[in-house]
Amino acid sequence: MAESEGEGGGGGDGESLGLLWLYLVLFGFCLLMLIVWAALKTTYFQSWGEWFQKTV
């Protein structure tokens, strides 16, 4: 009885764990995109600022 309950609980934990992993992966992906976007934006502005200083 206790073993079957443990298995059932484990199955439930496995499902919620899978969902948690899905959220973590999505969150990590969004965070990575945000970091890449911010890095590109800052480097873009830095290069534009340097070009502007050279031109002026």
N, C-alpha and C positions, 0 to 999 in steps of 0.2 A: 504494500500500500504506500509506504513512505517513498519507496524507490520510484514508483510510477508518478507520484506527485512531484518528486524532484525532477523527473524527466519532463513533465508537463511544464513545470516552472522554467526549466532550462530552455525549452522550446520557445516559451514566451519571451524570455530574456534574449534569446537569439534573434527573434524577430525585431524586438525593440532596439537591440544592439545594431542590427543591420540598418534600421531606420536612422539611428544615431550616426552611424558611419556615413550614410548618404548625406545627412545634414552637414557633417563635418567636412566631407569632400566638397560639397557645394560651397560651404562657407570659406574653405581654404582656397577654392578656385576664384571666388569673388574677391577675396583678400589679395590673392596673387595678381589678379587683373588690376585691382586698385593701385597696388604698389608699382606695377609696370607702367600704368597710365600716368601716375604721379611722377615717376622717374623720367618718362619720355617728355612729359610736360615741362618739368624743371630743366632738363637738358636742352629742350627746344628753346625755352625762354633764355637760357644762358647763352646758347649759340647765337640767338637772334640779337641779344644784348651786345655780344662781342662784335657781331657784324655791324650793328648800328654804331658802336663806338668807332670802329675802323672807318666806316663810311663818313661819319661826321668828324 
